[in-house]
Amino acid sequence: MADELTPETPDEAEQPIKQRKNGLYPGVSDELADSMKSGWADTELRDLQPVEQAPNAAERRAALSRRFPGERLVIPAGNLKTRSNDTEYSFRAATEYVYLTGDQTDDSVLVLEPRGGGAEGAEGHDATLYRLPRSDRENGEFWLDGMGELWVGRRHSLTEAEVLYGLPCKDVRELADALKEATGPVRVVRGHDAGIEAALTDKVTAERDEELRVYLSEARLVKDAFEVAELQKAVDSTVRGFEDVVKVLDKAEATSERYIEGTFFLRARVEGNDVGYGSICAAGPHACTLHWVRNNGEVRSGDLLLLDAGVETNSLYTADVTRTLPINGRYSDLQRKIYDAVYAAQEAGIAAVKPGAGFRDFHDAAQRVLTEHLVEWGLVEGPVERVLELGLQRRWTLHGTGHMLGLDVHDCAAARTESYVNGTLEPGMVLTVEPGLYFQADDLTVPEEYRGIGVRIEDDILVTSDGNRNLSAGLPRRSDEVEEWMARLKG
Ligand SMILES: [Mn+2]
């Protein structure tokens, strides 16, 4: 083994790709190779405690086990993705894997094995976490392999991971072969680990795998106490990130929207894992581009800034908040008129969020208020009922009024229509309420002064037993309160 990894005469073609791609000098003497095998302290961590959400993850696995009795279930964390040449994007574990384990380690795979080989009468599953062990010092992989710990950082040993996640752990490098040999029904969460999927290619069907994905999406519709607390943390960091942005608007005016993106990102990286999605830092007419993430535009006094951004916590729960701010601290009359209409629509939407209400109700409530204003302003011919029936308001309202929020910003996206869009709100659901009005810069159907104005207000709302709680109430929403808040921050 050592000879293959430490050739005296470098033969590039014979070397593992990962070894070459980190640019390690391949000529390694036997003496150096021997030296690198020993002289390292024992660093095993022996006083670890389970991660906070380990009991929650165990309950989720138990529910999953009940839904798919007798079947082998394979849930990969995913692998690093190449950005360019030999650099990779920062890793973000698959939501399904995180939800069921509390772990975020790349190349790991959770497997639920039916007890008794799935035989009639056997109940439940045994869960195993397959993951990369610590790098071997004997064969040199820890410093000669691109995935070695010397390059990428220390990993938890399998024993440490067993304590952290409350699951037996095995070497993931044995998993593909084991899956190829295994018999019986099996399902895999697709789209995260091509190697694992290749090992299962003859044993799975798209339809059955989709049922697993749908189940794991619907299971996340109602959040537990840990998840609600994490979402509140994400929102609280996001509030601070918005305050950071207000304080540097003069610097953004001197540079570009990128200054806003960078400022918010700093808060996200210091207090959390990352931003939960690309920050939309849309000044002036860019506010009318719904997913404006180029963020390379000018920031001008007198324009609005639509900032749609969310911090993702270290446990990977994300906020999703939007404020539309006057860059100079004060809305113009027309900006305020449009802003106040969106605010009224959001108020109506939030009021419709309560247990037992339909998921569509808050959307309908907000759309009605927006439409009433559009008719009142003479932008579309009434009556309001006719406009709503034909959906004519959508030229300016553009998108749905909200979505579930959690580990994914658009959480539970694979849930069936009957359990989500046509479903009923329950305590523990967390969703956004985010109406908007957008007048495109080239929209000849509206008066010229409207053109290039876009307003969205978005908050993160928890359904409670008697109504709802606005998790992002820490950020002012009413136009006069936004102005006061900005004045205070700008000092
Ligand atoms: Mn949103």
Boltz pocket constraint, residues with backbone or C-beta under 6 A from the ligand:
constraints:
  - pocket:
      binder: B
      contacts: [[A, 320], [A, 403], [A, 409], [A, 432], [A, 434], [A, 458]]
      max_distance: 6.0
